[in-house]
Amino acid sequence: MAKLNEMTIAEAARALRARECSVRELWDACVNEAHARNKELNAFLEIFDVDDGALHGAQKRIDTEGAKAPLLCGIPLALKDNILLEGKVASAASKMLEHYRATYDATVVKKLKDAGAVFVGRTNMDEFAMGSSTENSAFGPSVNPHDTERVPGGSSGGSAVAVAAHLALAALGSDTGGSIRQPAAYTGIVGLKPTYGAVSRSGLIAMGSSLDQIGPLAASVEDARILYETIRGEDIMDSTTIPDNLYPMRAVSKSLRIGVPRHLLEEGIDADVRAAFNALLEELARAGHVLVDIKLPMSAHALAAYYIIMPAEVSTNLARLDGIRYGFAERGETLLDDYVLSRTKGFGEETRRRILLGTFVLSSGYIDAYYHRADAMRAVLRREYSVAFEKVDAVAFPTTPSPAFVFGEKSDPLSMYLGDIFTVTANLTGMPAISIPMGHVDRAGISLPVGAHFTAPHQAENILFAIGSAVEKIGHV
């Protein structure tokens, strides 16, 4: 049997029911590894003390319910630091909320508690989920377990590291423009961004309210599905969630039609990443799936639209953090000084940059020239993908143009933003998307993971799980 902390959720659930291990032994295996390696990896901002009541309750439930107990019962999970857990700090990795304690559970946390899951700790992230490397955390970056000189991705970098380094069996992150899928690709795990509205955002510290989605980071496609099925569903606390009766299960063919927009893959991608992607496509074709060349001409403009809409929503959402009501406060001689000092010292550089950019594109004289045009682009992208989905079941890209980069390599913000080029469209359109490991590439003698990215129509997560399982079967995990 594998080490307890290195098992998948499915393996651990079977072992618990077969009495090959106890809930406490599984918890100890993860927490001990987290304590041993967190100084090096900085995956967790806080590792929680043992909750004997929760562990005993999960064990009793497994002992009495057996196979009827939820699969997540007794499973140690990690939570991104922008998801509220009652009584625990939720800082969003920012000095602004360094001492803020959640007064209630996020809906996803309630659902996980109801399923008997236990929580190892809260994971590091880019401040307020703004970044692609975790370098923007006010508490220092997480590092990639495959090469500690390299970033783990972001903004859910700490959650990805916790799973990849076996500090927790799985984790939750949030995805605004690729913040689950990109770190999943960089660390060699599975990351899912659900359909917008599939999972409640109640209790998620907002970055971009029309873009954010909570989703799983896991060691396997099956584990991602288990987590997703547990946290999804309508919530009266989030009016954007989709009613369960409007979320039908889509039929999935054994032979999937995979759309490949090759015209978007000709430039800007490392040659070995493109080669790994093409090799994966060929193997999927040999396994009986159909490759279809498609055109997505307007998708080349998605990144520009995203970096107008997202900062605008950031500016609006973070206006409440003003040094007056709650959060970090710095006092000056006037009320204006209070605002300026609190927000200047409380927010990091990248957060301030996006607030300023968002305020600009929403300002009089510029909202029509920038924001409204970018927002109209979302409808164009939806139509473009709708046409494509008449021919294919999913659209494939590499998740990122390159493997994980060295710390400090992308100090220019624009070069950092370009790394989101294949992931932002799913957030702009609300479509579900998944990143699956597709092999490794070599950098300076170190083997680094890279990911394949698949986007499906709204409410078609089961198609993504089918494609992910197909990739796993041909050995690319």
C-alpha positions as CSV (number, residue, x, y, z in Angstrom):
1,M,0.0,0.0,0.0
2,A,1.2,3.5,-0.8
3,K,2.1,5.9,1.9
4,L,-1.1,7.2,3.5
5,N,-0.5,10.8,2.5
6,E,0.3,9.8,-1.1
7,M,-3.0,8.0,-1.8
8,T,-5.7,9.4,-3.9
9,I,-9.1,10.2,-2.4
10,A,-10.5,7.1,-3.9
11,E,-7.7,4.9,-2.6
12,A,-7.9,6.4,0.9
13,A,-11.7,6.0,1.0
14,R,-11.3,2.3,0.2
15,A,-8.5,1.9,2.8
16,L,-10.6,3.6,5.5
17,R,-13.6,1.3,4.9
18,A,-11.4,-1.8,4.7
19,R,-9.9,-0.7,8.1
20,E,-6.4,-0.6,6.6
21,C,-5.9,2.7,8.3
22,S,-7.9,5.1,10.6
23,V,-9.0,8.6,10.0
24,R,-6.4,9.8,12.6
25,E,-3.6,7.9,10.9
26,L,-4.5,9.4,7.6
27,W,-4.7,12.9,9.2
28,D,-1.3,12.4,11.0
29,A,0.4,11.3,7.8
30,C,-0.7,14.5,5.9
31,V,-0.1,16.9,8.8
32,N,3.3,15.5,9.7
33,E,4.4,15.8,6.1
34,A,3.0,19.3,6.0
35,H,5.0,20.3,9.1
36,A,8.1,18.6,7.8
37,R,8.1,20.3,4.4
38,N,6.2,23.6,4.8
39,K,9.3,25.6,5.8
40,E,10.8,24.7,2.4
41,L,7.7,24.9,0.3
42,N,5.6,27.6,2.0
43,A,2.4,25.9,0.8
44,F,0.5,26.6,4.0
45,L,0.0,30.0,5.7
46,E,-1.4,28.0,8.7
47,I,-1.5,24.3,9.5
48,F,-4.4,23.7,11.7
49,D,-4.3,22.0,15.1
50,V,-6.0,18.6,15.3
51,D,-9.8,18.7,15.8
52,D,-10.4,15.5,17.7
53,G,-14.2,16.0,17.5
54,A,-14.1,16.2,13.7
55,L,-11.7,13.2,13.4
56,H,-13.7,11.1,15.8
57,G,-17.0,12.0,14.1
58,A,-15.6,11.0,10.7
59,Q,-14.3,7.7,12.0
60,K,-17.6,6.9,13.7
61,R,-19.5,7.7,10.5
62,I,-17.3,5.3,8.5
63,D,-17.6,2.6,11.1
64,T,-21.4,2.9,11.2
65,E,-22.3,3.7,7.6
66,G,-19.5,1.8,5.8
67,A,-19.9,2.1,2.1
68,K,-22.8,4.5,2.5
69,A,-20.6,7.1,4.1
70,P,-19.5,9.9,1.7
71,L,-16.2,9.3,-0.1
72,L,-14.8,12.4,1.4
73,C,-15.5,11.3,5.0
74,G,-12.2,11.5,6.9
75,I,-10.2,12.8,3.9
76,P,-7.7,15.6,4.8
77,L,-8.1,18.6,2.5
78,A,-6.4,22.0,2.1
79,L,-8.3,25.3,1.6
80,K,-7.1,28.4,-0.3
81,D,-6.7,31.4,2.0
82,N,-9.6,33.2,0.4
83,I,-12.2,30.6,1.3
84,L,-13.9,31.2,4.7
85,L,-13.6,28.7,7.4
86,E,-15.4,29.8,10.6
87,G,-13.1,30.9,13.4
88,K,-10.0,30.7,11.2
89,V,-8.0,33.6,9.6
90,A,-8.8,34.2,5.9
91,S,-6.3,36.8,4.8
92,A,-6.3,36.3,1.0
93,A,-2.5,36.4,1.6
94,S,-2.7,40.1,2.1
95,K,-1.5,42.4,4.9
96,M,-4.9,44.1,4.5
97,L,-6.7,41.1,6.0
98,E,-3.8,39.6,8.0
99,H,-5.9,39.4,11.2
100,Y,-9.4,38.9,9.8
101,R,-11.2,35.8,11.2
102,A,-14.1,34.3,9.3
103,T,-17.4,34.6,11.1
104,Y,-19.1,31.9,9.0
105,D,-18.3,29.0,6.7
106,A,-18.2,29.3,2.9
107,T,-20.9,27.2,1.3
108,V,-18.3,24.8,-0.1
109,V,-16.9,24.4,3.4
110,K,-20.3,23.6,4.8
111,K,-20.7,20.9,2.1
112,L,-17.3,19.4,2.8
113,K,-18.0,19.4,6.5
114,D,-21.3,17.7,5.8
115,A,-19.4,15.1,3.9
116,G,-17.1,14.5,6.8
117,A,-13.9,16.0,5.3
118,V,-11.3,17.4,7.6
119,F,-9.0,20.4,6.9
120,V,-5.2,20.4,7.1
121,G,-4.8,24.2,6.8
122,R,-5.1,27.3,4.7
123,T,-2.9,27.6,1.7
124,N,-0.7,30.4,0.3
125,M,-1.8,32.4,-2.8
126,D,-1.2,35.5,-4.7
127,E,-2.7,38.5,-2.8
128,F,-6.4,38.6,-3.4
129,A,-5.9,36.0,-6.1
130,M,-4.0,38.5,-8.3
131,G,-1.1,36.7,-9.9
132,S,0.2,33.7,-11.7
133,S,3.2,32.7,-9.5
134,T,2.3,33.1,-5.8
135,E,5.1,35.7,-5.8
136,N,2.5,38.3,-4.9
137,S,1.7,36.8,-1.5
138,A,2.4,39.2,1.4
139,F,3.8,36.2,3.3
140,G,6.4,35.0,0.7
141,P,6.0,32.8,-2.3
142,S,5.3,29.1,-2.4
143,V,7.8,27.0,-4.3
144,N,7.4,24.3,-6.9
145,P,8.2,20.9,-5.4
146,H,9.6,19.7,-8.8
147,D,12.2,22.5,-8.7
148,T,12.4,24.9,-5.7
149,E,14.0,27.5,-7.9
150,R,10.7,27.8,-9.8
151,V,7.3,29.1,-9.2
152,P,4.3,26.8,-8.6
153,G,2.0,29.0,-10.5
154,G,-0.9,31.0,-9.1
155,S,-2.9,32.3,-7.8
156,S,-3.8,29.0,-6.2
157,G,-0.1,28.0,-5.9
158,G,-0.2,26.9,-2.3
159,S,-3.1,24.6,-2.9
160,A,-1.3,23.1,-5.9
161,V,1.9,22.5,-3.9
162,A,0.0,21.0,-1.0
163,V,-1.5,18.3,-3.4
164,A,1.6,17.8,-5.5
165,A,3.9,17.4,-2.5
166,H,1.4,15.1,-0.7
167,L,0.7,17.5,2.2
168,A,-3.0,17.0,1.7
169,L,-5.0,14.5,-0.4
170,A,-6.7,17.3,-2.4
171,A,-7.4,21.0,-2.1
172,L,-9.8,23.8,-3.1
173,G,-8.7,26.8,-5.1
174,S,-10.4,29.7,-6.9
175,D,-10.1,30.4,-10.6
176,T,-10.6,33.9,-12.1
177,G,-8.5,33.6,-15.2
178,G,-6.7,30.3,-14.8
179,S,-5.7,30.3,-11.1
180,I,-6.6,26.6,-10.6
181,R,-5.6,25.2,-14.0
182,Q,-2.2,27.0,-14.4
183,P,-0.7,25.9,-11.1
184,A,-2.1,22.4,-11.7
185,A,-0.1,22.3,-15.0
186,Y,3.0,23.7,-13.3
187,T,3.0,21.1,-10.5
188,G,1.7,18.0,-12.4
189,I,-1.8,17.6,-11.0
190,V,-5.4,17.9,-12.1
191,G,-7.2,21.3,-11.8
192,L,-10.9,22.0,-12.7
193,K,-12.7,25.3,-13.2
194,P,-16.4,24.5,-13.1
195,T,-19.1,26.2,-15.1
196,Y,-19.8,29.6,-13.7
197,G,-22.7,29.2,-11.3
198,A,-22.1,25.4,-10.8
199,V,-20.4,26.1,-7.4
200,S,-21.5,28.7,-4.9
201,R,-19.2,31.7,-4.3
202,S,-20.7,32.5,-0.9
203,G,-17.8,32.8,1.5
204,L,-15.2,33.3,-1.3
205,I,-13.3,36.6,-0.9
206,A,-14.2,38.2,-4.3
207,M,-11.7,39.2,-6.9
208,G,-13.8,39.4,-10.1
209,S,-17.4,38.5,-9.3
210,S,-18.4,37.6,-12.9
211,L,-15.2,35.5,-13.3
212,D,-14.5,33.7,-10.0
213,Q,-15.2,30.0,-9.5
214,I,-14.1,27.7,-6.7
215,G,-12.9,24.3,-7.9
216,P,-10.7,21.3,-7.0
217,L,-7.0,20.6,-7.3
218,A,-6.4,16.9,-7.1
219,A,-4.1,14.0,-7.9
220,S,-6.4,12.4,-10.3
221,V,-9.5,13.1,-12.5
222,E,-11.6,10.8,-10.3
223,D,-10.6,12.8,-7.2
224,A,-11.5,16.1,-9.0
225,R,-14.9,14.6,-9.9
226,I,-15.5,13.5,-6.3
227,L,-14.7,17.0,-4.9
228,Y,-16.7,18.7,-7.7
229,E,-19.8,16.6,-7.1
230,T,-19.6,17.4,-3.4
231,I,-19.4,21.1,-3.7
232,R,-21.6,21.9,-6.7
233,G,-25.2,22.8,-6.5
234,E,-27.7,25.6,-6.1
235,D,-27.3,27.9,-3.1
236,I,-29.7,30.5,-1.8
237,M,-26.7,32.5,-0.6
238,D,-25.5,33.0,-4.2
239,S,-28.1,34.0,-6.7
240,T,-25.8,33.2,-9.6
241,T,-25.8,29.5,-8.9
242,I,-27.6,27.3,-11.4
243,P,-30.7,25.4,-10.1
244,D,-30.2,21.7,-9.9
245,N,-33.1,21.0,-12.3
246,L,-31.4,23.1,-14.9
247,Y,-28.2,21.1,-14.7
248,P,-28.8,18.0,-16.8
249,M,-26.2,15.3,-17.3
250,R,-24.9,15.5,-20.8
251,A,-24.4,12.3,-22.8
252,V,-20.8,11.4,-23.4
253,S,-19.7,9.4,-26.5
254,K,-17.0,6.8,-26.3
255,S,-15.4,8.5,-29.2
256,L,-14.9,12.2,-28.3
257,R,-14.5,14.9,-30.9
258,I,-11.7,17.2,-29.8
259,G,-11.4,20.6,-31.5
260,V,-7.8,21.9,-32.1
261,P,-7.4,25.6,-33.0
262,R,-4.0,25.1,-34.6
263,H,-3.9,28.7,-35.9
264,L,-3.6,29.9,-32.3
265,L,-0.7,27.5,-31.5
266,E,1.8,28.6,-34.1
267,E,3.6,31.2,-32.0
268,G,4.3,32.0,-28.4
269,I,4.6,28.4,-27.2
270,D,7.8,26.7,-26.3
271,A,8.7,24.1,-28.9
272,D,8.8,21.1,-26.5
273,V,5.5,22.1,-24.9
274,R,3.9,22.1,-28.4
275,A,5.6,18.8,-29.2
276,A,4.2,17.2,-26.0
277,F,0.7,18.6,-26.8
278,N,0.8,17.2,-30.4
279,A,2.0,13.8,-29.1
280,L,-0.9,13.7,-26.7
281,L,-3.4,14.5,-29.5
282,E,-1.9,11.7,-31.6
283,E,-2.3,9.2,-28.8
284,L,-5.9,10.3,-28.2
285,A,-6.6,9.8,-31.9
286,R,-5.0,6.3,-31.8
287,A,-7.3,5.6,-28.8
288,G,-10.3,6.2,-31.0
289,H,-11.1,9.9,-30.4
290,V,-11.5,12.3,-33.4
291,L,-9.4,15.4,-33.9
292,V,-11.1,18.3,-35.6
293,D,-9.3,21.4,-36.8
294,I,-11.4,24.4,-35.8
295,K,-11.1,28.2,-36.1
296,L,-11.5,30.6,-33.2
297,P,-10.5,33.9,-34.8
298,M,-11.8,36.2,-32.0
299,S,-10.2,34.2,-29.2
300,A,-6.9,35.9,-29.9
301,H,-8.4,39.0,-28.3
302,A,-9.7,37.3,-25.2
303,L,-6.6,38.1,-23.1
304,A,-7.0,41.9,-23.8
305,A,-10.6,41.8,-22.9
306,Y,-9.9,39.9,-19.7
307,Y,-7.3,42.4,-18.5
308,I,-9.9,45.2,-18.8
309,I,-12.9,43.4,-17.2
310,M,-11.0,41.7,-14.4
311,P,-9.3,44.9,-13.1
312,A,-12.6,46.8,-13.3
313,E,-14.2,44.2,-11.0
314,V,-11.1,44.2,-8.7
315,S,-11.4,47.9,-8.3
316,T,-15.1,47.6,-7.4
317,N,-14.7,44.6,-5.0
318,L,-11.7,46.0,-3.1
319,A,-13.2,49.4,-2.6
320,R,-14.7,48.2,0.7
321,L,-11.2,47.7,2.1
322,D,-10.6,51.3,2.9
323,G,-9.0,51.2,6.4
324,I,-12.2,52.4,8.0
325,R,-14.6,49.5,8.5
326,Y,-12.2,46.5,8.9
327,G,-8.8,45.3,7.8
328,F,-5.5,47.1,7.9
329,A,-5.6,50.7,9.0
330,E,-3.0,53.4,8.9
331,R,-3.9,56.8,10.3
332,G,-2.8,60.2,8.9
333,E,-3.6,63.8,9.6
334,T,-6.8,63.8,7.5
335,L,-9.5,61.4,6.4
336,L,-8.0,61.3,2.9
337,D,-4.6,60.4,4.5
338,D,-6.3,57.5,6.3
339,Y,-7.6,56.2,3.0
340,V,-4.4,56.7,1.0
341,L,-2.1,55.3,3.7
342,S,-4.2,52.3,4.5
343,R,-4.6,51.2,0.9
344,T,-1.0,52.0,-0.1
345,K,0.5,50.0,2.8
346,G,-2.2,47.4,3.1
347,F,-2.1,46.3,-0.5
348,G,0.8,44.9,-2.5
349,E,2.2,46.3,-5.7
350,E,0.2,44.0,-8.1
351,T,-3.1,44.6,-6.3
352,R,-2.5,48.4,-6.4
353,R,-1.7,48.2,-10.1
354,R,-5.0,46.3,-10.9
355,I,-7.1,48.7,-8.7
356,L,-5.7,51.7,-10.5
357,L,-6.1,50.1,-14.0
358,G,-9.7,49.1,-13.1
359,T,-10.6,52.5,-11.8
360,F,-9.3,54.0,-15.0
361,V,-11.3,51.8,-17.4
362,L,-14.5,52.5,-15.4
363,S,-13.9,56.3,-15.3
364,S,-16.0,58.8,-17.2
365,G,-14.8,59.1,-20.7
366,Y,-13.1,55.7,-20.8
367,I,-15.8,53.2,-19.7
368,D,-17.3,53.2,-23.2
369,A,-13.9,53.1,-24.9
370,Y,-12.6,50.2,-22.8
371,Y,-14.9,48.4,-20.4
372,H,-18.1,48.3,-22.5
373,R,-16.2,47.1,-25.5
374,A,-14.4,44.4,-23.6
375,D,-17.7,43.3,-22.0
376,A,-19.3,43.0,-25.4
377,M,-16.4,40.8,-26.4
378,R,-17.7,38.1,-24.0
379,A,-20.8,37.6,-26.1
380,V,-18.7,37.3,-29.2
381,L,-16.6,34.6,-27.6
382,R,-19.6,32.7,-26.4
383,R,-21.1,32.7,-29.9
384,E,-17.7,31.6,-31.4
385,Y,-17.5,28.7,-29.0
386,S,-21.1,27.8,-29.5
387,V,-20.5,27.4,-33.2
388,A,-17.4,25.3,-32.5
389,F,-19.3,23.0,-30.1
390,E,-21.7,22.1,-32.9
391,K,-18.8,20.2,-34.4
392,V,-16.8,19.1,-31.3
393,D,-17.3,18.0,-27.7
394,A,-14.4,20.0,-26.3
395,V,-11.6,22.3,-27.4
396,A,-7.9,21.5,-26.6
397,F,-4.9,23.8,-25.9
398,P,-1.8,23.4,-23.9
399,T,-2.6,24.9,-20.4
400,T,0.4,27.2,-20.5
401,P,2.9,28.2,-23.2
402,S,5.8,27.0,-21.1
403,P,6.6,25.0,-18.0
404,A,7.0,26.7,-14.6
405,F,9.4,29.6,-14.8
406,V,12.2,30.7,-12.4
407,F,11.4,33.1,-9.6
408,G,11.9,36.7,-10.9
409,E,12.0,35.7,-14.5
410,K,8.7,37.5,-15.3
411,S,9.1,40.7,-13.4
412,D,7.5,42.6,-16.3
413,P,3.7,42.4,-15.6
414,L,2.9,42.0,-19.3
415,S,5.1,38.9,-19.7
416,M,3.3,37.4,-16.7
417,Y,-0.1,38.2,-18.1
418,L,0.7,36.5,-21.4
419,G,0.9,33.2,-19.5
420,D,-2.9,33.3,-19.1
421,I,-3.5,33.3,-22.9
422,F,-5.1,29.8,-23.1
423,T,-7.1,29.9,-19.8
424,V,-8.9,33.2,-19.6
425,T,-11.6,32.5,-22.2
426,A,-13.3,29.9,-20.0
427,N,-13.7,32.6,-17.3
428,L,-15.0,35.2,-19.7
429,T,-17.6,32.8,-21.2
430,G,-18.4,30.9,-18.0
431,M,-17.5,27.5,-19.6
432,P,-15.9,24.7,-17.6
433,A,-12.3,23.8,-18.3
434,I,-9.8,21.3,-16.9
435,S,-6.0,20.9,-16.9
436,I,-4.6,17.4,-17.1
437,P,-0.9,16.4,-16.9
438,M,0.4,15.6,-20.4
439,G,4.0,14.7,-19.6
440,H,7.3,16.6,-18.9
441,V,9.8,18.8,-20.6
442,D,13.4,19.4,-19.6
443,R,14.8,22.6,-18.3
444,A,18.5,22.7,-17.1
445,G,18.4,18.9,-16.6
446,I,15.2,19.0,-14.5
447,S,12.0,17.3,-15.6
448,L,9.1,19.7,-15.3
449,P,5.4,18.9,-15.8
450,V,3.2,20.5,-18.4
451,G,-0.6,20.3,-18.8
452,A,-3.2,19.9,-21.5
453,H,-6.2,22.1,-21.3
454,F,-9.8,21.1,-22.4
455,T,-12.8,23.4,-22.5
456,A,-16.4,22.0,-22.8
457,P,-19.8,23.6,-23.2
458,H,-21.6,25.0,-20.2
459,Q,-22.7,22.4,-17.7
460,A,-20.7,19.7,-19.4
461,E,-18.1,18.8,-16.7
462,N,-18.8,15.1,-17.4
463,I,-17.3,15.6,-20.8
464,L,-14.1,17.0,-19.2
465,F,-14.0,14.1,-16.8
466,A,-14.3,11.6,-19.7
467,I,-11.5,13.3,-21.6
468,G,-9.3,13.5,-18.5
469,S,-9.9,9.8,-17.9
470,A,-8.9,9.1,-21.5
471,V,-5.6,11.0,-21.0
472,E,-4.9,9.1,-17.8
473,K,-5.5,5.8,-19.6
474,I,-2.8,6.5,-22.2
475,G,-0.3,7.3,-19.4
476,H,0.1,11.0,-19.4
477,V,-0.3,11.5,-15.6
